[in-house]
Amino acid sequence: MKKVKIAFCVRDMKVGGVESVMIRTLDELVKNKNLDIVVITYSKIKEPIYQNWFNAHPDVPVYTLYPSKWLGTDLAHFFLLRIVQHMCRDVYRWWLRRRKIINRAGKIDLFIDYYNFSFHQEFKEISQPKVVWWHASVNSFVSGNYIRYMKDYDMLVALTDGFVDEFKKLYPEYANKIVRIYNPIDTKKIAERANVATTPRGKYFVCVSRLYADKDIPTVLRAFDKFWDKNNRPNVKLFIIGDGSFRNRYEELASTLGAGKNIVFTGALANPFGYMRGAMANILSSYSEGLPTVLVESGTLETINISSDCKNGPREILCDGAGGLLFTPGNVDELAAHMSDVFNENINKKEMLGVARAGLKRFQTDQTIAHITELFRKFLDV
């Protein structure tokens, strides 16, 4: 059988859920001898954790379309300089697109736009099949008017049944161009990595997240401060694991809180599973999500999840609140109350973890890869 060449396209490779899921997916797909996998990025890969992966997989080449560092995906915070960079970057990319820069990767049989139509400009002149993965909520899809790109793609992959149901109601004309595929979770590997990871002593909560505005870390910080004050200032810590352009301002906010000395920013960790396994609870506070993998990982490690009830993933993962605690996005009081309930053992932890454990079967890697391969077969002979 002839091998087919599939390109996974992603703007950049920062430490985060989307990138980690893509690497986990590639880990499995490279085992299929009928597939040649390439990765196409906007910017050079700088994160050591991903550099190491590609160094260990030389058979998965990476093609960088726009290598200029100054005109990459990380722009200056200073407003006027940011505008200048935007203008220069748009001209730079337009010029390279005119030269059909994406063809550097050679003949591709199927293109995967792995993050929210980010390659729609590059794909305009491509005749091969194109599939897009959507990693956010249906609200983000609607408010961003992303439906305008659907005519240029052959299939949209959503991460939750909730998204698919709402999408079909809103856009019935595209009902046959959407499919739900969960992110792959290797529960065995997560447990193995947790066994060799560092686990802090004492009682603590953990929040594993990129440090950007949409993750709403201030709500976590303020809720922890309220929890700490209402429970007689216990010897409990909050570990914020992750990095991002908002880290400095979040650290400054933490320093103004009464519980500030109990809040620790660790930065990004290659293996956060020890922290997650030993935590009283894992907290996710996003305003919107696609399918937050961290909730599945935490459930795998038998750690209670406390999550914002944002669209579309948390409620589906946590079985409508039976497999974890949900709070209104941005509601400091609700989150603080949930933290108190966990700390004071006012929840049926055993029952909640049992529901969460049963729900994890949906995310097994073998099932997800089978669904992805089935998707490929719609367009290719694999």
LOTIGU-823842 format. One record per residue (C-alpha): chain; residue in one letter; z, y, x. Coordinates in pm, whole numbers. Each point is the difference from the previous one (the first is absolute). Layout:
r unit->A	code->a	up->Z	north->Y	east->X
...
This chain:
r unit->A	code->m	up->0	north->0	east->0
r unit->A	code->k	up->-93	north->345	east->129
r unit->A	code->k	up->295	north->221	east->90
r unit->A	code->v	up->38	north->321	east->-197
r unit->A	code->k	up->122	north->329	east->140
r unit->A	code->i	up->261	north->196	east->-192
r unit->A	code->a	up->119	north->349	east->95
r unit->A	code->f	up->350	north->116	east->-93
r unit->A	code->c	up->-6	north->380	east->-1
r unit->A	code->v	up->321	north->203	east->24
r unit->A	code->r	up->44	north->362	east->104
r unit->A	code->d	up->278	north->-55	east->249
r unit->A	code->m	up->259	north->-258	east->97
r unit->A	code->k	up->341	north->159	east->-34
r unit->A	code->v	up->319	north->-198	east->-48
r unit->A	code->g	up->16	north->-58	east->-372
r unit->A	code->g	up->-38	north->-243	east->-285
r unit->A	code->v	up->-379	north->19	east->-42
r unit->A	code->e	up->-71	north->-61	east->367
r unit->A	code->s	up->253	north->-283	east->23
r unit->A	code->v	up->-152	north->-170	east->-305
r unit->A	code->m	up->-348	north->31	east->147
r unit->A	code->i	up->113	north->-160	east->326
r unit->A	code->r	up->170	north->-278	east->-195
r unit->A	code->t	up->-323	north->-56	east->-192
r unit->A	code->l	up->-207	north->-5	east->319
r unit->A	code->d	up->244	north->-250	east->152
r unit->A	code->e	up->-110	north->-247	east->-265
r unit->A	code->l	up->-367	north->90	east->-30
r unit->A	code->v	up->-69	north->-47	east->373
r unit->A	code->k	up->83	north->-368	east->-53
r unit->A	code->n	up->-316	north->-31	east->-211
r unit->A	code->k	up->-272	north->-98	east->247
r unit->A	code->n	up->-271	north->116	east->-241
r unit->A	code->l	up->113	north->363	east->29
r unit->A	code->d	up->-56	north->260	east->270
r unit->A	code->i	up->252	north->281	east->-53
r unit->A	code->v	up->-35	north->352	east->138
r unit->A	code->v	up->221	north->304	east->-59
r unit->A	code->i	up->-137	north->352	east->-33
r unit->A	code->t	up->238	north->297	east->31
r unit->A	code->y	up->-26	north->377	east->-2
r unit->A	code->s	up->238	north->47	east->292
r unit->A	code->k	up->101	north->-200	east->303
r unit->A	code->i	up->285	north->-243	east->-52
r unit->A	code->k	up->309	north->139	east->175
r unit->A	code->e	up->289	north->-201	east->-142
r unit->A	code->p	up->109	north->-266	east->254
r unit->A	code->i	up->71	north->-259	east->-270
r unit->A	code->y	up->-364	north->11	east->-113
r unit->A	code->q	up->-144	north->40	east->348
r unit->A	code->n	up->180	north->-321	east->94
r unit->A	code->w	up->-146	north->-182	east->-300
r unit->A	code->f	up->-357	north->94	east->83
r unit->A	code->n	up->55	north->-78	east->368
r unit->A	code->a	up->109	north->-348	east->-109
r unit->A	code->h	up->-310	north->-31	east->-223
r unit->A	code->p	up->-297	north->105	east->214
r unit->A	code->d	up->-231	north->-170	east->-250
r unit->A	code->v	up->83	north->280	east->-248
r unit->A	code->p	up->-170	north->308	east->148
r unit->A	code->v	up->99	north->353	east->-100
r unit->A	code->y	up->-255	north->277	east->-43
r unit->A	code->t	up->128	north->360	east->-6
r unit->A	code->l	up->-229	north->240	east->-185
r unit->A	code->y	up->163	north->332	east->87
r unit->A	code->p	up->179	north->-34	east->335
r unit->A	code->s	up->88	north->368	east->49
r unit->A	code->k	up->380	north->22	east->9
r unit->A	code->w	up->15	north->366	east->-104
r unit->A	code->l	up->-224	north->-72	east->-299
r unit->A	code->g	up->173	north->-322	east->-102
r unit->A	code->t	up->215	north->-79	east->-301
r unit->A	code->d	up->315	north->172	east->133
r unit->A	code->l	up->-38	north->374	east->-47
r unit->A	code->a	up->222	north->287	east->112
r unit->A	code->h	up->289	north->113	east->-221
r unit->A	code->f	up->-76	north->369	east->62
r unit->A	code->f	up->-199	north->110	east->-305
r unit->A	code->l	up->-275	north->209	east->162
r unit->A	code->l	up->-60	north->-248	east->280
r unit->A	code->r	up->-15	north->-277	east->-258
r unit->A	code->i	up->-276	north->187	east->-188
r unit->A	code->v	up->-200	north->43	east->321
r unit->A	code->q	up->41	north->-369	east->80
r unit->A	code->h	up->-113	north->-95	east->-351
r unit->A	code->m	up->-315	north->209	east->32
r unit->A	code->c	up->-85	north->-130	east->346
r unit->A	code->r	up->76	north->-358	east->-101
r unit->A	code->d	up->-225	north->18	east->-306
r unit->A	code->v	up->-293	north->125	east->211
r unit->A	code->y	up->68	north->-260	east->270
r unit->A	code->r	up->4	north->-287	east->-249
r unit->A	code->w	up->-302	north->131	east->-191
r unit->A	code->w	up->-202	north->7	east->322
r unit->A	code->l	up->96	north->-357	east->92
r unit->A	code->r	up->-65	north->-127	east->-353
r unit->A	code->r	up->-350	north->143	east->19
r unit->A	code->r	up->-50	north->-233	east->294
r unit->A	code->k	up->120	north->-292	east->-214
r unit->A	code->i	up->292	north->-56	east->232
r unit->A	code->i	up->131	north->-294	east->-204
r unit->A	code->n	up->-297	north->-209	east->119
r unit->A	code->r	up->166	north->-25	east->342
r unit->A	code->a	up->176	north->-310	east->-127
r unit->A	code->g	up->-333	north->-182	east->-31
r unit->A	code->k	up->-131	north->-187	east->-302
r unit->A	code->i	up->279	north->-36	east->-255
r unit->A	code->d	up->-27	north->-231	east->-301
r unit->A	code->l	up->295	north->142	east->-197
r unit->A	code->f	up->193	north->324	east->39
r unit->A	code->i	up->367	north->24	east->-99
r unit->A	code->d	up->128	north->355	east->-54
r unit->A	code->y	up->362	north->-101	east->41
r unit->A	code->y	up->171	north->323	east->-101
r unit->A	code->n	up->-77	north->197	east->-313
r unit->A	code->f	up->-370	north->89	east->38
r unit->A	code->s	up->65	north->159	east->340
r unit->A	code->f	up->-346	north->-105	east->123
r unit->A	code->h	up->-197	north->117	east->-304
r unit->A	code->q	up->-192	north->252	east->210
r unit->A	code->e	up->-99	north->-257	east->262
r unit->A	code->f	up->-99	north->-253	east->-266
r unit->A	code->k	up->-247	north->225	east->-181
r unit->A	code->e	up->-302	north->-123	east->195
r unit->A	code->i	up->107	north->-365	east->19
r unit->A	code->s	up->-182	north->-257	east->-211
r unit->A	code->q	up->227	north->-297	east->75
r unit->A	code->p	up->276	north->-100	east->-247
r unit->A	code->k	up->306	north->224	east->10
r unit->A	code->v	up->353	north->-84	east->-119
r unit->A	code->v	up->288	north->248	east->-12
r unit->A	code->w	up->375	north->-76	east->5
r unit->A	code->w	up->222	north->241	east->-193
r unit->A	code->h	up->353	north->33	east->142
r unit->A	code->a	up->149	north->258	east->-235
r unit->A	code->s	up->89	north->54	east->-364
r unit->A	code->v	up->-233	north->42	east->-295
r unit->A	code->n	up->135	north->355	east->-36
r unit->A	code->s	up->-127	north->80	east->350
r unit->A	code->f	up->-336	north->-153	east->-86
r unit->A	code->v	up->-36	north->210	east->-314
r unit->A	code->s	up->133	north->329	east->140
r unit->A	code->g	up->-225	north->-29	east->305
r unit->A	code->n	up->-305	north->-72	east->-219
r unit->A	code->y	up->-84	north->-300	east->219
r unit->A	code->i	up->-199	north->-150	east->-284
r unit->A	code->r	up->-292	north->212	east->123
r unit->A	code->y	up->-42	north->-238	east->294
r unit->A	code->m	up->-7	north->-322	east->-202
r unit->A	code->k	up->-376	north->9	east->-52
r unit->A	code->d	up->-48	north->-39	east->377
r unit->A	code->y	up->223	north->-309	east->33
r unit->A	code->d	up->-48	north->-356	east->-118
r unit->A	code->m	up->366	north->-87	east->-62
r unit->A	code->l	up->343	north->162	east->-9
r unit->A	code->v	up->302	north->-204	east->110
r unit->A	code->a	up->329	north->108	east->-158
r unit->A	code->l	up->340	north->-130	east->102
r unit->A	code->t	up->172	north->-40	east->-336
r unit->A	code->d	up->-77	north->-125	east->-349
r unit->A	code->g	up->142	north->325	east->-135
r unit->A	code->f	up->-265	north->201	east->183
r unit->A	code->v	up->-281	north->-227	east->-121
r unit->A	code->d	up->114	north->22	east->-363
r unit->A	code->e	up->19	north->380	east->4
r unit->A	code->f	up->-328	north->32	east->190
r unit->A	code->k	up->-189	north->-209	east->-257
r unit->A	code->k	up->137	north->210	east->-286
r unit->A	code->l	up->-97	north->324	east->173
r unit->A	code->y	up->-338	north->-112	east->136
r unit->A	code->p	up->-135	north->-287	east->-213
r unit->A	code->e	up->-346	north->49	east->148
r unit->A	code->y	up->134	north->-130	east->333
r unit->A	code->a	up->210	north->-284	east->-142
r unit->A	code->n	up->-215	north->-258	east->180
r unit->A	code->k	up->34	north->176	east->336
r unit->A	code->i	up->375	north->-38	east->55
r unit->A	code->v	up->214	north->-292	east->112
r unit->A	code->r	up->369	north->-36	east->84
r unit->A	code->i	up->92	north->-154	east->336
r unit->A	code->y	up->361	north->13	east->117
r unit->A	code->n	up->85	north->82	east->359
r unit->A	code->p	up->62	north->-314	east->210
r unit->A	code->i	up->359	north->-73	east->95
r unit->A	code->d	up->84	north->-273	east->251
r unit->A	code->t	up->358	north->-69	east->-104
r unit->A	code->k	up->50	north->-260	east->272
r unit->A	code->k	up->-106	north->241	east->274
r unit->A	code->i	up->221	north->276	east->-139
r unit->A	code->a	up->301	north->-233	east->13
r unit->A	code->e	up->-88	north->-106	east->355
r unit->A	code->r	up->-29	north->361	east->116
r unit->A	code->a	up->327	north->90	east->-169
r unit->A	code->n	up->174	north->-277	east->195
r unit->A	code->v	up->-93	north->159	east->334
r unit->A	code->a	up->48	north->363	east->-107
r unit->A	code->t	up->294	north->229	east->60
r unit->A	code->t	up->240	north->27	east->-293
r unit->A	code->p	up->255	north->285	east->1
r unit->A	code->r	up->365	north->-72	east->-67
r unit->A	code->g	up->189	north->134	east->-297
r unit->A	code->k	up->-112	north->111	east->-344
r unit->A	code->y	up->-314	north->205	east->-40
r unit->A	code->f	up->-303	north->83	east->-210
r unit->A	code->v	up->-351	north->1	east->142
r unit->A	code->c	up->-316	north->193	east->-83
r unit->A	code->v	up->-320	north->-117	east->172
r unit->A	code->s	up->-270	north->258	east->-51
r unit->A	code->r	up->-249	north->238	east->147
r unit->A	code->l	up->158	north->342	east->26
r unit->A	code->y	up->-240	north->201	east->-215
r unit->A	code->a	up->44	north->215	east->-310
r unit->A	code->d	up->-120	north->-259	east->-253
r unit->A	code->k	up->274	north->-243	east->106
r unit->A	code->d	up->268	north->245	east->-121
r unit->A	code->i	up->253	north->-72	east->274
r unit->A	code->p	up->210	north->307	east->-98
r unit->A	code->t	up->101	north->-181	east->-321
r unit->A	code->v	up->129	north->-292	east->209
r unit->A	code->l	up->195	north->231	east->229
r unit->A	code->r	up->159	north->200	east->-281
r unit->A	code->a	up->77	north->-311	east->-204
r unit->A	code->f	up->169	north->-164	east->298
r unit->A	code->d	up->206	north->316	east->55
r unit->A	code->k	up->108	north->-3	east->-367
r unit->A	code->f	up->80	north->-374	east->13
r unit->A	code->w	up->201	north->49	east->320
r unit->A	code->d	up->201	north->288	east->-144
r unit->A	code->k	up->75	north->-170	east->-335
r unit->A	code->n	up->116	north->-320	east->168
r unit->A	code->n	up->262	north->169	east->221
r unit->A	code->r	up->-227	north->33	east->303
r unit->A	code->p	up->-19	north->-368	east->99
r unit->A	code->n	up->-111	north->-129	east->338
r unit->A	code->v	up->-354	north->-64	east->-125
r unit->A	code->k	up->-321	north->102	east->174
r unit->A	code->l	up->-352	north->77	east->-114
r unit->A	code->f	up->-277	north->-107	east->236
r unit->A	code->i	up->-336	north->175	east->-43
r unit->A	code->i	up->-260	north->-219	east->173
r unit->A	code->g	up->-341	north->154	east->54
r unit->A	code->d	up->-175	north->303	east->138
r unit->A	code->g	up->-231	north->276	east->-112
r unit->A	code->s	up->-72	north->371	east->13
r unit->A	code->f	up->298	north->84	east->-226
r unit->A	code->r	up->259	north->-171	east->216
r unit->A	code->n	up->140	north->320	east->157
r unit->A	code->r	up->55	north->175	east->-332
r unit->A	code->y	up->166	north->-312	east->-145
r unit->A	code->e	up->232	north->-21	east->300
r unit->A	code->e	up->84	north->368	east->-48
r unit->A	code->l	up->78	north->-63	east->-367
r unit->A	code->a	up->224	north->-295	east->89
r unit->A	code->s	up->192	north->214	east->249
r unit->A	code->t	up->99	north->241	east->-281
r unit->A	code->l	up->153	north->-275	east->-215
r unit->A	code->g	up->361	north->-111	east->2
r unit->A	code->a	up->-112	north->-356	east->70
r unit->A	code->g	up->-240	north->115	east->270
r unit->A	code->k	up->178	north->-185	east->281
r unit->A	code->n	up->-42	north->-325	east->-193
r unit->A	code->i	up->-379	north->43	east->-25
r unit->A	code->v	up->-203	north->-150	east->284
r unit->A	code->f	up->-372	north->52	east->58
r unit->A	code->t	up->-119	north->-292	east->211
r unit->A	code->g	up->-368	north->88	east->19
r unit->A	code->a	up->-264	north->-267	east->-56
r unit->A	code->l	up->113	north->-352	east->91
r unit->A	code->a	up->-236	north->-285	east->85
r unit->A	code->n	up->238	north->-239	east->-174
r unit->A	code->p	up->217	north->164	east->-269
r unit->A	code->f	up->82	north->-327	east->-175
r unit->A	code->g	up->342	north->-40	east->160
r unit->A	code->y	up->104	north->337	east->-138
r unit->A	code->m	up->-140	north->-92	east->-341
r unit->A	code->r	up->167	north->-341	east->-13
r unit->A	code->g	up->345	north->139	east->80
r unit->A	code->a	up->-15	north->296	east->-239
r unit->A	code->m	up->194	north->27	east->-324
r unit->A	code->a	up->-325	north->123	east->-153
r unit->A	code->n	up->-346	north->121	east->94
r unit->A	code->i	up->-101	north->333	east->-152
r unit->A	code->l	up->-348	north->121	east->-92
r unit->A	code->s	up->-29	north->350	east->-145
r unit->A	code->s	up->-374	north->72	east->-20
r unit->A	code->y	up->-159	north->218	east->-267
r unit->A	code->s	up->-290	north->-246	east->-22
r unit->A	code->e	up->-97	north->-334	east->154
r unit->A	code->g	up->-267	north->-266	east->-7
r unit->A	code->l	up->187	north->-320	east->76
r unit->A	code->p	up->296	north->87	east->226
r unit->A	code->t	up->14	north->-295	east->238
r unit->A	code->v	up->347	north->95	east->119
r unit->A	code->l	up->142	north->-106	east->-339
r unit->A	code->v	up->-153	north->-346	east->35
r unit->A	code->e	up->121	north->-29	east->359
r unit->A	code->s	up->351	north->102	east->-99
r unit->A	code->g	up->2	north->-252	east->-284
r unit->A	code->t	up->-113	north->-268	east->242
r unit->A	code->l	up->306	north->77	east->214
r unit->A	code->e	up->226	north->-17	east->-308
r unit->A	code->t	up->90	north->367	east->16
r unit->A	code->i	up->40	north->196	east->-323
r unit->A	code->n	up->-269	north->262	east->-63
r unit->A	code->i	up->67	north->343	east->-147
r unit->A	code->s	up->-331	north->165	east->-81
r unit->A	code->s	up->-140	north->301	east->-179
r unit->A	code->d	up->-172	north->-107	east->-320
r unit->A	code->c	up->-328	north->156	east->108
r unit->A	code->k	up->-346	north->-124	east->-85
r unit->A	code->n	up->-121	north->-262	east->55
r unit->A	code->g	up->167	north->-260	east->218
r unit->A	code->p	up->382	north->7	east->-5
r unit->A	code->r	up->57	north->-100	east->-363
r unit->A	code->e	up->-252	north->-286	east->32
r unit->A	code->i	up->156	north->-127	east->324
r unit->A	code->l	up->357	north->31	east->-130
r unit->A	code->c	up->-79	north->-176	east->-328
r unit->A	code->d	up->72	north->301	east->-224
r unit->A	code->g	up->335	north->58	east->167
r unit->A	code->a	up->131	north->-357	east->-24
r unit->A	code->g	up->-75	north->-60	east->368
r unit->A	code->g	up->122	north->334	east->134
r unit->A	code->l	up->131	north->343	east->-98
r unit->A	code->l	up->-234	north->277	east->-120
r unit->A	code->f	up->63	north->374	east->-22
r unit->A	code->t	up->-201	north->298	east->-119
r unit->A	code->p	up->-203	north->147	east->290
r unit->A	code->g	up->182	north->292	east->157
r unit->A	code->n	up->326	north->-64	east->-190
r unit->A	code->v	up->280	north->30	east->255
r unit->A	code->d	up->276	north->-83	east->-248
r unit->A	code->e	up->-160	north->-327	east->-114
r unit->A	code->l	up->-63	north->-114	east->355
r unit->A	code->a	up->355	north->88	east->108
r unit->A	code->a	up->138	north->-195	east->-298
r unit->A	code->h	up->-205	north->-307	east->95
r unit->A	code->m	up->127	north->24	east->358
r unit->A	code->s	up->355	north->14	east->-133
r unit->A	code->d	up->-61	north->-302	east->-224
r unit->A	code->v	up->-127	north->-203	east->297
r unit->A	code->f	up->282	north->115	east->227
r unit->A	code->n	up->268	north->-74	east->-262
r unit->A	code->e	up->-163	north->-330	east->-99
r unit->A	code->n	up->-53	north->108	east->-360
r unit->A	code->i	up->-328	north->-189	east->-28
r unit->A	code->n	up->-74	north->-370	east->-36
r unit->A	code->k	up->-153	north->-30	east->345
r unit->A	code->k	up->-56	north->-376	east->-17
r unit->A	code->e	up->-190	north->21	east->-329
r unit->A	code->m	up->-207	north->298	east->111
r unit->A	code->l	up->-100	north->-164	east->328
r unit->A	code->g	up->-88	north->-318	east->-188
r unit->A	code->v	up->-246	north->188	east->-219
r unit->A	code->a	up->-143	north->178	east->303
r unit->A	code->r	up->-39	north->-328	east->190
r unit->A	code->a	up->-188	north->-164	east->-287
r unit->A	code->g	up->-237	north->295	east->-19
r unit->A	code->l	up->-92	north->-19	east->368
r unit->A	code->k	up->-230	north->-297	east->-55
r unit->A	code->r	up->-268	north->243	east->-120
r unit->A	code->f	up->-30	north->149	east->347
r unit->A	code->q	up->-40	north->-312	east->213
r unit->A	code->t	up->-259	north->51	east->273
r unit->A	code->d	up->-207	north->-308	east->-83
r unit->A	code->q	up->-49	north->118	east->-360
r unit->A	code->t	up->-102	north->349	east->105
r unit->A	code->i	up->-246	north->-118	east->265
r unit->A	code->a	up->-154	north->-240	east->-253
r unit->A	code->h	up->-53	north->293	east->-238
r unit->A	code->i	up->-152	north->214	east->277
r unit->A	code->t	up->-235	north->-282	east->101
r unit->A	code->e	up->-98	north->-42	east->-365
r unit->A	code->l	up->-79	north->372	east->-9
r unit->A	code->f	up->-218	north->-32	east->311
r unit->A	code->r	up->-194	north->-280	east->-168
r unit->A	code->k	up->-113	north->240	east->-270
r unit->A	code->f	up->-212	north->169	east->266
r unit->A	code->l	up->-35	north->-249	east->288
r unit->A	code->d	up->-49	north->-368	east->70
r unit->A	code->v	up->337	north->-81	east->162
